[in-house]
């Protein structure tokens, strides 16, 4: 059986994020799919998948992924909630975006997610 070490997973996650930053969304999606299979317990992979979908302008798909997979596995993830709110805002669904953004903005466990959500609410 093939195993993926923490270090290898981090390296592949960084490669997927770089691919996303270079608009290589299919490559990023393939890498993230493999990572999800081997490391389903890491919220950073779910965050990266949400980022990749939003970056690819697939806002509805990002919301669907966050609702049906991301928040199912990581219900307390402030960052996933912030990304959900971001995707909803990009679809001009401000009323729907407010609840996940307010929830993320109020969580003190993840200051980066709280700041992102707060900035999106103020914008």
Secondary structure, DSSP 8 states (H G I E B T S, - for coil): -----HHHHHHHHHHHHHHHHTT-HHHHHHHHHHHHHH-TT-HHHHHHHHHHHHHTT-HHHHHHHIIIIIHHH-TT-HHHHHHHHHHHHHTT-HHHHHHHHHHHHT-SS-HHHHHHHHHHHH-
